[in-house]
Each structure stands twice: as C-alpha cells, then as structure tokens.
Amino acid sequence: MALSFAGRVVLVTGAGGGLGKAYALAFAERGASVIVNDLGGDIKGGGKSSAAADKVVEEIKAKGGKAVANYDSVEDGEKLIQTALESFGRIDVVVNNAGILRDRSFARTSDTDWDLIHRVHLRGSFLVTRAAWNHMKNQKFGRIIMTTSAAGIYGNFGQANYSAAKLGLLGLANTLAIEGAKYNVHCNTIAPTAGSRLTETVMPPDLLENLKPEYVTPLVLWLCHEDCHDNGSLFEVGAGWVGKLRWERAKGAIVRHKSRPMTPEDVRDQWDKICDFTNADKIATIGESVQSLVNVLSEVESGGAVEANPTSSMSSASGVNYLSAVGHKLAPSQFTYNHTQCILYALGVGMSTKDPDSLRFLYENHPEFSCLPTFGVIVSQDALMGGGLVSVPGLNMDLTQVLHGEQYLELLKPLPTSGTLTIHTTVADVLDKGSGAVILLDVNAYSGDELICFNQFSVFVVGAGGFGGKRSSDKAKPLVDPPKRAPDAVMIDSTTRDQAALYRLSGDWNPLHIDPSFAAMGGFKQPILHGLCSFGFAARHVLKQYADNDPTRFKAIKVRFVKPVLPGQSLQTEMWKEGNRIHLQCKVKETDAVVLSGAYVDLHPAKDEALENLPKTGGLQSELVFTEIGRRIKDMGAELVKKVNAVFGWEITKDGQNAAQWTIDLKSGSGSVHKGPYSGKADVTFTVSDEDFMEVVQGKLNPQKAFFSGKLKIRGNIMLGQKLEVILKDHAKL
Ligand code: NAI
C-alpha cells in the first residue's frame, strides 16, 4: 500500500532549495501539511529573503497540496513550531535539514567560522527539535530526522567546523532515540549526497546531474512514516542507493592484571589484538558497551581467566568449534554444606517465619527440617561461578558476555540437609542462534554413587553466534506454554529491598546484584535481583499452593528468564494445574512485566492421591496395579527410564466400555504414572479389559496370546510391547 501522510503536519527546515525542497514537495504530494522553512540566505549564512520558501509553497499549492512558509532562522526554533501549530494545529514530523558551509583549512578556521556552523547545524537542530518535543511526546507520535554528512563520519579536508557539528547531530539523535522511544517519538540520521548549491562547487556537473535530491527523498519519507519502526539508526544515501551504518568494535584484549599495575608496555604488547577486527562486535547500545566493561572488571577481579590466559577469551580471534566442545566434561568439583546454607537459601528466596508452614525450612531442630528443593541449583552452580567454561576447548567466544537464559532442575532424591555432593558438569550442546550462542550445561550432583539432582543451565553468549551450528537440540529441556485460560491460582509475595543482598550469600557474588555503580554501568538504575532468586520464589509458591509445602513432592522445574526484577518489587506467580504438572508464569506485580515464562513445576502425586482417586464403588482392579507401578517408579524410575525409554498408554475397559486411561511415562525425567487423558504422545497404546489386564499381570495370561486372541489391542510401536514385561512382571507385584 502506498505510504500516505494525510493528516500529518511536517516541518522541513531549509526547504527553499536543494534537498529540503525535494522533501517538502514529496511530503505534500502524499497528503501532508508542510511548513516550508527557509531563511533565504546565501550559502555561507549571510543575507535573508522570503523568496526561497515562498516559491516552494506556491509550487505545492499549485499541485493542490497544503503548505505555509516560515522565514525564521532555525536558531529561533520556537517560532518554526509556532507556525506549525498556528497553521495546522499540530506537529508530527521535523526534518532538520537547514545548513550552510564555511570551509577553511583547520589553521585558518576563525571563531566565527566555527560558531556559525555550530549555531545553524547543531544548535539550530537542537532548538527546533526541543520546541517540537513535548507536542510529539504528548500525542505519542513523532518522527525526527537529523542530517549529518560523510564529512562528519569520515572527516574531510577543510571541514573541521562542519564535520564536528555534523557528527554532533548524530550524538544528539542517538540520545533522542532513547528518550523518545517509549512515546513513539523516533529519531534517525541521514548522511545524504546530492547535487545542490552546497555541492556544486566541489563536484563535477555531470556527477551532480546524477545525484538528484529525489534519490534521497524516499528514504526520508519512509523513516518519517508511522509504519517505520527504525529508531536511532544512521543511513548513507545517494544516487539511488541506501545503506545503514553501525559501529564495530574489536574483540580487544584485557591488558590489566590483578596483581600488578597496568602499564603502557602491556598495551603495546597486546596492540595487534586490540586493533584486530576479526569477529568484531557490533555494539548497538551503551548497555552492551558498558556491560562488557563490567564483565572485564569481574574477570580481572576474579583473576582466574586473565591470570591463566593473559589474552583472555575476549581476544580470541578464531571461531567456535562446537564439535570439540560438545561432550566435554569439566573437572568434577565438590560442594559441602550444612543446615546453615539451607536456611540462608530459604531466607534468600523469601521464606519467612510469618508463615508457620515455612518453619520446616528455617529451623534446624524442626522435626521435619528439610532443604528447599530449588537449593539444587546452588549446589550445582559452582562449576559456572568459577569460570569453568573458559577451560572448554572449542568455545572460542567472549565468555564475559553471558546471560542466564533458562534453567531446568530435577531432583531424583530429596536434597539432604547437609553433606558433600560431587558435581559433574558436561557441555551437552552448543547452539547457534545467530545473534548469540547457547551453551547447554548438564550438571549432575551425586552423594557418593547416588544421583541426587540434575540441572541443565542454558546460557546465552551474546554475539557468539553465526559459527554454522544447529539452532536447536533434542538435549534441551523444552519450555512449555501455559494453558490458554485464566490461571487456576495466583500467589503474590513482595521481595524486600535487601532480597538480592541476602540471596547472594548463597554463592552468586556478581556485584551487579549489590553494587549501585556496577549496576549503573550495566544500564540498570539499581542493582537487580538474581534470576534464580525469582525462580526460588516461584517454586516455593507452587510447593505451597499444590503440595502442602512437602519438599518430597517436588520433582522438577523449568523456567526461562525474561526480564530482571528489582529488589523491593512484588512477584506474582500465576499457576495452572494440569495433572501433576503445574504450569507457571511469574510477573512483577507493579509493572505487569513477565519475568519468568514457559515455566512449569512437576510434582509427584501425593502418597494417597492415587488410592483416594479409586472409584468408591465398582473400582477397577487395575487401579491398584497402576498405583503400585507408580510407587515403584518413584523408587527406581531413573533406572527404568534408561532401560525402557518409552511412553505407554493404557485404555482399560469394563463391560465393553472405556473405564480408565493411564500413562506410564518411562521416557522423561525419572518416569511417572499418570491417570486420565495424557497431554503428550504415547509411543504405544494398549487397550485391554480390567479382567484381562489382571490376568496378564498375575502371569495367568500370556500377553502374546492375549494379542492374537484379540483380548489385547495394540496401537503404535508394537515392538515396545516386549518391554512391557519388564514393568509388569517386576513392578506390579501385589
Ligand atoms: P542547500 O544549500 O541547497 O539547502 C540548505 C538550505 O538551508 C538553503 O535553502 C538555506 O537557505 C537554508 N538555510 C541555511 N541556513 C538557515 C537557517 N539558519 N535557517 C533556515 N534555513 C537556513 O543545501 P543541501 O545540499 O540541500 O543541504 C541540505 C542539508 O544536507 C544540509 O544540512 C547539508 O549540510 C546536508 N548535506 C548535504 C550534502 C549534499 O551532498 N548536498 C552532503 C552532506 C550533507
């Protein structure tokens, strides 16, 4: 569809000739009401005449368009906007285009040459834009163009004054883009090349002829249209070509060592790396820029990576060899703790003695003293905190640029309240997401030979993508969207101002969560809460709402970290119960921003749940068998999952009618038994009557015979039927 400007009011400064005139005509042709501003002076900023603007207004009107003239200098910015408001009642678009030249070699540049150029270009654009700003903000729409120049971007002999002012406009635009974004006020910058009176003295006539202003105009119109969402961008444009520009920054090198002062010789010795643009970063925001410095500070502080490898991973120029990284095992580590750490963690994720239920997690002499299930991430995070990834071969990426993306935790046994666990960490996979790389780390925590918990950390390494790897992995524990209905339960809890200060004592010492100046360097207005702290809050809410705070009911949790939470904000956990899976989403109550998404907690059924669910009369005998299978799976599910690796569906009939549905999942996690319709896919489904089922279980009826005689119907992967015996024979003894 053609881009229309009907109803829009557009101010073009310096529109009496050259590029400005072309813009004014084009906006008017597409329905805009145009303020044609031009002082009508000479190329060096001298003189004044109304003729230039008047002619353009006449031309627009002759074609049936709407336009008024304004003859003020851009240095009287308010007056230009006044003309727009008086004539058309609003201002939607400002194209800062007016300009003059006073070229001199630098040595001969006078104060006047300098000041005049700055007054018209930089100060003029500032004053006009400031006058329009609040009108645009209030109406929640505005489009602003700044006009820079290749002379500013690249430098040009004899244009020191002009280059400085022109690049000043880019700086102005960059900040306006940030301040205006939330009001839909966008500011972009163009560096045009076109034949005009400004260029006729410096370019040959036949070239000028081919550099028509009309080849610049379409970009300006598009950038000023409501459909264009670019903001804070810079474009070079001319001769019918348009290209976007951005900054590039070398990977660089950390040249500072913790143990000795930083010297010029350190810089000299790393010079090649500092200046090497191979795999350069494309930094787009000040947050990204400063974040990398924050990371450098912590890397130098921790000493580890820098001391061990003075050039650090940041200076690595080679790509990612994910094949040598995948499957790599980090050196095992040990985590020793006692009730103090368990209690400290529980307080860190908001447990309080206000709730009598919580005492079992806060008082070591409580008869049921327990460790909160999500403490499982604390025992396992050491491998990462210690910078262990740096030792992984093939991960030649900037590991200072790491964001915690997702977390999965599964408990195979309730966590002991004290002890020493041995932690084994494996790089499960490395994914190429284009803008970054995702590293999946599988962490198993053992007590002796016994597996206690499994974690999968999913970390996103900003800027490390594009190495030709796969985008997804079957090793990744998937996120699951909640059902599309209002939540079944909501729990709200406020974090305290000191929540992060308390939580960090459990082992995540990143200063981002405590030090205001560190946080400010990362672009945050105050230190932020740890993502895993919100994670602990959410899990606690589910445990309270659906499991009577019984930690033995907790099986697994998966979350995606979406946005940061500030200490003191309230967390709102929305929950949906689907069988033993509780889907959840966590929001900051004050802002409604989603902070944890795609999340769920899997619970073990309550001990008596299966039995209680038995029909009171005419109960099926098979119910007892499935309940027993459920118990056995609880004890040795992980082993069975390894052996069987399949999901079995059951349809039990009674008197020819479907009477019950069961699913025995021996594929995911540590296995489960589920009654009722199943949301996932069964590999094989058996249909059998309650009586025949019991005959098979008791070994009175051979399953093969049952199949051939039609008593047992099988859909799906029929071969899996053979594995059935493993479950029925050993695990359904009554
Ligand atoms: P131009 O000289 O044809 O147009 C500039 C217009 O601005 C003139 O009509 C002039 O009267 C007006 N003007 C000057 N001072 C003013 C003031 N204080 N208040 C109001 N109006 C004033 O020049 P051109 O080439 O169309 O340039 C337009 C813009 O593009 C300028 O900002 C220039 O620096 C920039 N530019 C142009 C390039 C080109 O290749 N033409 C290259 C790079 C930048």
Residues whose N, C-alpha, C, O or C-beta is under 5 A from the ligand:
A	BS01	NAI	G14 G16 G17 G18 L19 G20 N37 D38 L39 G40 G41 D72 S73 V74 N97 A98 G99 I100 V120 T147 T148 S149 A150 P192 T193 A194 S196 R197 L198 T199
